[in-house]
Structure formats: structure tokens, C-alpha cells
Amino acid sequence: MKNINKYIEHIEDQESKITVKKLIDKINYVKKNYNYVVTDFMNPYEVSICLPILKNNTIKHLIYPEYKECERKVFIIYPDFFNEINVDDYICGIRIKNKSKYKSLTHKDYLGSIMSQGIERAKIGDIYVHEEYADIVVQKEITDYLIYNINKIGRNKIEIEEIKTSEINYKENDYNILNISISSLRLDNIVRALINKSRDFSVNKIKSGDIKVNWKEITKISYNVSTADVISIRYYGRYKIDEIMGFTKSGRQKIRIKYYIDKINKEN
């Protein structure tokens, strides 16, 4: 593919630039070798910047998983003369059952158990935590390794098995509801209300690159958020603008927020 720079020159985030370069390498591989490839898992922002590149090439692609609430997805890329692909050849689920009656396991516990095996985060999709088990979307190539090497999480005994993609029990991540009122929909006002800190502290978080809106780093304090925007605040967690509900008597805007549990980490 010629003139790669035209696809990446507008991207500010360095990790996203690397993601696009890897995608282009895979496209070139498919064109040269007439074979299937699967990308690493990408966040919604990375998916959005990769889609136009795929659509402008004489290849076919499939985005998976298709579940609406799914955050992390892969592209399966293949020649345009191929008719069918089997998703289960590339992506599958692992189901980890918690055998302890006394200690529940969280998203952080399940993710930590996999990454402690030396697995890159890019090989792991979404984790759907249920009461007694979790379904985890993963690259097919790491499945056997995980099954043979994970036999407990912390002190909890577990059972682990491979499942087909059609058997994965998808769900929206658990959340708590927050109701806030702010003077405007500017990002600095939202951040200040969500983390309950001073304006100076909130402004510094934004300017320092600690805030992402819809998985894209935003450093402009006057950026206006909208309904359904997802806001990640490093060290504080992830929030979604669920509903803008009008105004209070004093003219402040009332906002309903989904605060996602187990989404507190330094990366976000």
C-alpha cells in the first residue's frame, strides 16, 4: 500500500498510529499471499480510524464480535474472492468458572490471571463477568496455553474451558448510576463533577492527557460532551453520559451517568 502517511498523519495518539501501521501490514499480507489474517483487538476509536482504510482496499473484512455493547473488536481480513470464513478459526471464548463459595471474582481478577501468564492485552477481548463465571473473548492461538496454565485465580480454585463464539454470554458491564448537575457540558465541568476535585485539578488532568472521550485523548478543556459519550479518567474509572435530562431551576444541566464498575486502572 502506497502513501501510508495519508492514513496516519491526522492521528495524534502514538499507539493508534502503530495500530494503523499494523493493519496496513496485514492488508498487504492478504493481498500478497491470498490468505486470511486477524488483527489484534482494538478499541472503538481504533476501529473507527481503521474502517476507512479497509473500505478503500480490494479486500473483504469482518468485524467481530458483533454484539452491540462489545467494546474490543478484531478485523478478520481476507481476499475479495473468498466467500465464507469461520470466525471460530480465529476467535473463541474461554469460560472460567469460580469454584469458591466464599469469594467472588471481578473483571480485574480475571484479566490479571491471564496477563500474569505473559499474554498481551491486545490478544484479549472483552470480559463478561457473571455471578459464578466469566466469559472472555480471546484470540484462538492463545486458548490452549491459557487452559493448561491457569488453574486458580488468587486462592480461588477454577475450572476453565474453551467455548464457541456462539456460546459466549454477552452482557453490558456492571455499573452504578450517578446523577450530577453542571453549569455546561464542557469537559472540564464534567470531569470536576465526576471526580469531585477542584477546577484546577480537573483542568490539569485534561491537559496532561489523562482524559479520553470515546477512547480518544482529549486535551481541550472546552470540548463539549454529548449523550452516549464514554469518558475515561485515568486512575478514576470510566463513565458514560447516559442521559441529559434538562435543567434545574437554577439553570444547571442535569446529567445521568453510568459509572462502570471494575474499570478503574491507570490505562483506561
C-alpha positions as CSV (number, residue, x, y, z in Angstrom):
1,M,0.0,0.0,0.0
2,K,1.5,3.3,-1.1
3,N,1.4,6.6,0.8
4,I,0.9,5.3,4.2
5,N,1.3,8.7,5.8
6,K,-2.0,9.9,4.4
7,Y,-3.7,7.4,6.7
8,I,-1.8,8.3,9.9
9,E,-0.8,12.0,9.7
10,H,-4.1,13.1,11.3
11,I,-3.8,10.7,14.3
12,E,-2.2,12.2,17.4
13,D,-2.2,9.2,19.6
14,Q,1.0,7.2,19.0
15,E,-0.5,3.8,20.0
16,S,-3.3,4.3,17.4
17,K,-0.7,5.2,14.8
18,I,1.0,1.9,15.5
19,T,-2.3,0.1,15.3
20,V,-3.0,1.5,11.8
21,K,0.5,0.6,10.6
22,K,0.0,-3.0,11.7
23,L,-3.4,-3.0,9.9
24,I,-1.7,-1.9,6.7
25,D,0.9,-4.6,7.1
26,K,-1.9,-7.2,7.4
27,I,-3.7,-5.8,4.3
28,N,-0.5,-6.1,2.3
29,Y,0.0,-9.7,3.5
30,V,-3.5,-10.7,2.4
31,K,-3.0,-9.1,-1.0
32,K,0.3,-10.8,-1.5
33,N,-0.5,-14.3,0.0
34,Y,-4.2,-14.6,-0.7
35,N,-4.9,-15.8,2.8
36,Y,-6.9,-14.8,5.9
37,V,-5.5,-12.7,8.8
38,V,-6.9,-11.5,12.1
39,T,-5.9,-8.3,13.8
40,D,-5.3,-7.6,17.5
41,F,-8.3,-6.5,19.5
42,M,-9.0,-2.8,19.1
43,N,-10.9,-0.2,21.0
44,P,-13.8,1.6,19.3
45,Y,-11.7,4.7,18.3
46,E,-9.1,2.4,16.6
47,V,-11.8,0.5,14.8
48,S,-13.3,3.8,13.5
49,I,-10.0,5.0,12.1
50,C,-9.2,1.6,10.5
51,L,-12.5,1.1,8.8
52,P,-11.9,3.7,6.0
53,I,-8.6,2.0,5.2
54,L,-10.2,-1.4,4.8
55,K,-13.1,0.0,2.7
56,N,-10.6,1.6,0.3
57,N,-8.9,-1.6,-0.5
58,T,-9.9,-4.6,-2.7
59,I,-10.3,-7.0,0.2
60,K,-13.1,-8.2,2.4
61,H,-13.3,-7.9,6.2
62,L,-15.4,-8.9,9.1
63,I,-15.7,-7.1,12.4
64,Y,-16.1,-9.3,15.4
65,P,-17.7,-9.6,17.9
66,E,-20.9,-8.1,16.5
67,Y,-22.6,-7.7,20.0
68,K,-23.7,-4.0,20.3
69,E,-22.2,-3.5,23.8
70,C,-18.9,-5.1,22.8
71,E,-16.0,-2.7,23.3
72,R,-13.0,-4.6,22.0
73,K,-13.2,-6.0,18.4
74,V,-11.0,-7.5,15.8
75,F,-11.0,-7.4,12.0
76,I,-10.8,-10.7,10.1
77,I,-9.3,-9.7,6.7
78,Y,-9.4,-12.0,3.6
79,P,-9.2,-11.8,-0.2
80,D,-12.3,-10.5,-2.1
81,F,-12.8,-13.8,-4.0
82,F,-13.2,-15.8,-0.8
83,N,-16.9,-16.4,0.1
84,E,-17.0,-17.7,3.6
85,I,-15.0,-17.6,6.8
86,N,-15.4,-19.4,10.1
87,V,-15.0,-17.0,13.0
88,D,-14.2,-19.8,15.4
89,D,-11.0,-20.5,13.5
90,Y,-9.6,-17.2,14.8
91,I,-11.6,-16.1,17.8
92,C,-13.2,-18.1,20.6
93,G,-14.3,-17.8,24.2
94,I,-12.9,-19.2,27.4
95,R,-15.3,-19.8,30.3
96,I,-13.7,-19.6,33.7
97,K,-15.9,-21.0,36.5
98,N,-15.2,-19.7,40.0
99,K,-15.4,-22.8,42.3
100,S,-15.2,-20.8,45.6
101,K,-18.4,-20.3,47.5
102,Y,-16.8,-17.5,49.6
103,K,-15.0,-15.1,47.4
104,S,-16.4,-13.7,44.1
105,L,-14.1,-12.7,41.3
106,T,-14.0,-9.4,39.5
107,H,-13.1,-8.2,36.0
108,K,-9.7,-7.2,37.4
109,D,-9.2,-10.7,38.8
110,Y,-9.9,-12.5,35.5
111,L,-7.9,-10.1,33.4
112,G,-4.9,-10.2,35.9
113,S,-4.9,-14.0,35.8
114,I,-4.5,-14.0,32.0
115,M,-2.0,-11.2,31.8
116,S,0.1,-12.8,34.5
117,Q,0.8,-15.6,32.0
118,G,2.6,-13.2,29.8
119,I,-0.3,-12.6,27.4
120,E,-0.5,-9.2,25.7
121,R,-3.7,-7.2,26.3
122,A,-4.1,-7.0,22.6
123,K,-4.8,-10.7,22.4
124,I,-7.7,-10.4,24.9
125,G,-11.2,-9.0,24.1
126,D,-14.0,-8.2,26.4
127,I,-14.6,-9.9,29.7
128,Y,-18.2,-10.6,30.7
129,V,-18.4,-11.3,34.4
130,H,-21.4,-13.3,35.7
131,E,-22.1,-14.5,39.2
132,E,-20.3,-17.8,39.1
133,Y,-18.2,-17.5,36.0
134,A,-16.8,-15.2,33.3
135,D,-16.8,-15.5,29.5
136,I,-13.7,-14.0,27.9
137,V,-13.2,-13.3,24.2
138,V,-9.7,-14.2,23.1
139,Q,-7.5,-15.0,20.1
140,K,-7.8,-18.6,19.2
141,E,-4.0,-19.0,19.2
142,I,-3.7,-18.5,23.0
143,T,-6.6,-20.7,24.1
144,D,-4.7,-23.9,24.7
145,Y,-1.9,-22.1,26.6
146,L,-4.5,-20.5,28.9
147,I,-6.4,-23.7,29.6
148,Y,-3.2,-25.6,30.5
149,N,-1.6,-22.9,32.6
150,I,-4.4,-21.3,34.6
151,N,-5.7,-23.5,37.5
152,K,-6.6,-20.9,40.1
153,I,-7.2,-17.2,40.4
154,G,-5.7,-15.9,43.7
155,R,-6.7,-18.6,46.2
156,N,-9.8,-19.5,44.3
157,K,-10.0,-22.8,42.5
158,I,-11.4,-22.5,39.0
159,E,-12.4,-24.6,36.0
160,I,-11.6,-23.3,32.5
161,E,-12.8,-24.5,29.2
162,E,-12.9,-23.3,25.6
163,I,-16.3,-22.3,24.2
164,K,-17.5,-21.3,20.7
165,T,-18.2,-17.7,19.9
166,S,-21.9,-18.5,19.7
167,E,-21.8,-19.7,23.3
168,I,-20.4,-16.5,24.8
169,N,-22.8,-15.0,27.3
170,Y,-22.5,-11.3,26.4
171,K,-23.7,-8.5,28.8
172,E,-23.2,-4.9,29.5
173,N,-20.5,-4.2,32.1
174,D,-21.9,-3.7,35.6
175,Y,-22.4,0.0,36.5
176,N,-23.7,2.3,39.2
177,I,-25.9,5.3,38.4
178,L,-24.7,8.8,39.2
179,N,-26.8,12.0,38.9
180,I,-24.9,15.2,38.6
181,S,-25.7,18.9,37.8
182,I,-23.3,21.1,35.9
183,S,-23.2,24.6,34.5
184,S,-22.4,23.4,31.0
185,L,-21.4,20.3,29.0
186,R,-17.8,21.4,28.8
187,L,-15.3,18.6,29.6
188,D,-13.7,20.4,32.5
189,N,-17.1,20.8,34.2
190,I,-17.9,17.1,33.7
191,V,-14.5,15.9,35.0
192,R,-14.7,18.1,38.0
193,A,-18.2,16.8,38.9
194,L,-17.3,13.1,38.3
195,I,-14.1,13.0,40.5
196,N,-15.2,15.7,43.0
197,K,-12.0,17.7,42.7
198,S,-11.1,21.4,42.2
199,R,-11.3,23.0,38.8
200,D,-7.5,23.4,38.7
201,F,-7.0,19.7,39.4
202,S,-9.6,18.7,36.7
203,V,-8.1,21.1,34.1
204,N,-4.6,19.7,34.8
205,K,-5.9,16.1,34.3
206,I,-7.3,17.1,30.9
207,K,-4.2,19.0,29.8
208,S,-1.9,16.2,31.0
209,G,-3.6,13.7,28.6
210,D,-5.3,11.7,31.4
211,I,-8.8,12.0,29.8
212,K,-10.2,10.1,26.8
213,V,-13.6,10.7,25.3
214,N,-14.8,7.7,23.2
215,W,-11.3,6.2,23.6
216,K,-9.6,9.3,22.0
217,E,-7.4,11.5,24.1
218,I,-8.9,15.0,24.5
219,T,-6.8,17.9,25.9
220,K,-9.2,20.7,25.1
221,I,-11.0,21.8,28.3
222,S,-13.8,23.4,26.4
223,Y,-14.7,20.2,24.5
224,N,-18.4,19.6,24.7
225,V,-19.6,16.1,25.6
226,S,-22.8,14.6,24.2
227,T,-25.3,11.8,25.1
228,A,-23.7,8.3,24.9
229,D,-20.1,9.7,25.1
230,V,-17.8,7.4,27.1
231,I,-15.3,9.3,29.3
232,S,-12.2,7.6,30.8
233,I,-10.4,9.3,33.6
234,R,-7.0,7.8,34.5
235,Y,-7.0,6.4,38.0
236,Y,-10.7,7.2,38.5
237,G,-12.5,5.0,36.0
238,R,-14.9,5.0,33.1
239,Y,-18.2,6.9,32.8
240,K,-20.9,7.1,30.1
241,I,-23.3,10.0,29.5
242,D,-26.5,8.1,29.7
243,E,-29.0,10.9,29.5
244,I,-29.0,14.7,29.5
245,M,-32.2,15.4,31.5
246,G,-32.8,19.1,31.1
247,F,-32.2,21.9,33.6
248,T,-32.6,22.6,37.3
249,K,-34.5,25.7,38.4
250,S,-31.2,27.5,38.8
251,G,-30.3,26.7,35.1
252,R,-27.8,23.9,35.7
253,Q,-27.9,20.9,33.4
254,K,-28.9,17.6,34.9
255,I,-26.9,14.6,33.7
256,R,-27.5,10.9,34.3
257,I,-24.2,8.9,34.3
258,K,-23.3,5.3,34.1
259,Y,-20.2,4.6,36.3
260,Y,-18.7,1.3,35.2
261,I,-17.5,-1.0,38.0
262,D,-14.1,-2.6,37.6
263,K,-13.0,0.0,35.0
264,I,-10.5,1.7,37.4
265,N,-6.9,1.4,36.2
266,K,-4.0,3.5,35.1
267,E,-4.6,2.8,31.4
268,N,-8.4,3.2,30.9
